[in-house]
């Protein structure tokens, strides 16, 4: 039997990984799948981890169809927020993926000629199955809708979108696992891909050294001298990165330096 596909709404949330998934598999192996997975449009809407664990342990995995009550997006969001203890950065990453879906839905509806005055005459991933729903028709509306669902600010969603767009896979995973705040990850995503890994390792180690959550003082972007920044440019930023690599990883100022250079690069990109 072919493996089941996961619904794109479900994929807005990260899967269990590593030791956490190993523990989950052990429970499924011993006790079986006690809660059926939920299907929608022929794909797994809820229960991806249960399905994966059942596949890995040879256990049967019962299925039920989504009941169609309310919105499939609201259904998935509600279940996952109840099950998981997600910080704001993790919720922002989910919201960024939902924002992208909302934009795609609105675009498809417009191309099909189904949106009139912001009202969608058919079905969408966020709409109630049996009644019309208002779709976000602009980027701002899509972001606000996603932010509201995940209880985060629009600014956090914007930061998460930049991480998804410009960050390497390891950076995305670091935010989704709660290892790096999305605001810091946004700055790291401004670095060249080959430099992001070093910055991720430094940021992660710094957080481990500060279990009480105290933040490192960061340079205010307003302190950059526009004239000097424009004159130095991206090439000098690469020189700065090379110097930072020579600083011991145990030095807490190393990651601060990476953050400053990341802001520097971002500043120059806007010129």
Buried (B, 14 or more C-beta within 10 A) or exposed (E): EEEBEBBBBBBBBBEBEEEEBEEBBEEBBEEBBEEBBBBBEEBBBBBBBBBBBBBBBEBEBEEEEBEEEEBBBBBBBEBBBEEEEBEBBBBBBBBBBBBBBBBBBBBBBBEEEBBEEEEBEEBBBBBBBEEBBBBBBEBEBBBBBBBEBBEBEBBBBBBBBBBBEBBBEBBBBBBBBEBBBBBBBBBBBBBEEEBBBBBBBBBBBBBEEEEEEEEBEBEEEEEBEEEEBEEBEEEBBBEBBEEBEEBEEEEEEBBBBBBBBBBBBBBBEEE
